[in-house]
Amino acid sequence: MVCSVVWSLQRDESGEAKELKQILVRLSGKSQKRGKPPTAGTLLSGLFVFLRILDFLDSINNDLTQIDNLRTRLANFAEIFL
């Protein structure tokens, strides 16, 4: 099913699809050449990250204060989270 979503998204040229593609590329962590359309692999990687984020948010009942508490605790180990 995920492959079908990526296949459809890859061929869609609407403004909404372009925005979603940019988000998935960013979430994938893969570099993208300027002006080149994202590959299916890049979109799949980004979509899997997005699905893991949704799963995590669901597991904490979308309580964003828990994320902030985690960020605060992690700040003890690295100053980049501040």
C-alpha positions as CSV (number, residue, x, y, z in Angstrom):
1,M,0.0,0.0,0.0
2,V,2.9,2.4,0.8
3,C,4.4,1.7,-2.6
4,S,1.1,2.7,-4.2
5,V,0.9,5.9,-2.2
6,V,4.5,6.8,-3.3
7,W,3.8,5.8,-6.9
8,S,0.7,8.1,-7.0
9,L,2.5,10.9,-5.2
10,Q,5.5,10.7,-7.5
11,R,3.3,11.3,-10.6
12,D,1.1,14.0,-9.1
13,E,2.2,17.5,-10.0
14,S,-0.3,19.5,-7.9
15,G,0.9,22.1,-5.5
16,E,-0.2,19.9,-2.5
17,A,1.8,16.9,-3.9
18,K,4.9,19.1,-4.4
19,E,4.7,20.2,-0.8
20,L,4.3,16.7,0.5
21,K,7.2,15.5,-1.6
22,Q,9.4,18.3,-0.2
23,I,8.4,17.2,3.4
24,L,9.2,13.5,2.7
25,V,12.5,14.4,1.1
26,R,13.4,16.4,4.2
27,L,12.3,13.6,6.5
28,S,14.3,11.0,4.5
29,G,17.6,12.7,5.3
30,K,18.8,12.1,1.8
31,S,20.4,14.7,-0.4
32,Q,18.5,15.8,-3.5
33,K,19.9,17.6,-6.5
34,R,18.3,20.9,-7.2
35,G,15.7,20.7,-10.0
36,K,15.6,16.9,-10.0
37,P,12.4,15.1,-8.9
38,P,12.7,13.0,-5.8
39,T,13.2,9.3,-6.4
40,A,10.7,6.7,-5.2
41,G,13.3,5.4,-2.7
42,T,13.7,8.9,-1.2
43,L,9.9,9.3,-0.9
44,L,9.6,5.8,0.6
45,S,12.3,6.6,3.2
46,G,10.6,9.9,4.1
47,L,7.2,8.2,4.3
48,F,8.5,5.5,6.7
49,V,10.0,8.2,9.0
50,F,6.6,10.1,8.9
51,L,4.7,6.9,9.8
52,R,7.1,6.2,12.7
53,I,6.5,9.8,13.9
54,L,2.8,9.2,13.8
55,D,3.2,5.9,15.6
56,F,5.3,7.6,18.3
57,L,2.8,10.4,18.7
58,D,0.0,7.9,19.0
59,S,1.9,5.9,21.7
60,I,2.2,9.0,23.9
61,N,-1.4,10.0,23.1
62,N,-0.2,13.1,21.3
63,D,0.9,14.7,24.5
64,L,3.5,17.1,23.3
65,T,4.6,18.0,26.9
66,Q,6.1,14.5,27.0
67,I,8.3,15.4,24.0
68,D,9.4,18.6,25.7
69,N,10.2,16.7,28.9
70,L,12.3,14.3,26.8
71,R,14.1,17.2,25.1
72,T,14.8,18.7,28.5
73,R,16.3,15.4,29.8
74,L,18.4,15.0,26.7
75,A,19.7,18.5,27.1
76,N,21.7,17.1,30.0
77,F,23.7,15.0,27.5
78,A,24.0,17.5,24.6
79,E,23.6,21.2,24.4
80,I,22.2,21.1,20.9
81,F,18.7,20.4,22.2
82,L,18.5,23.7,24.0
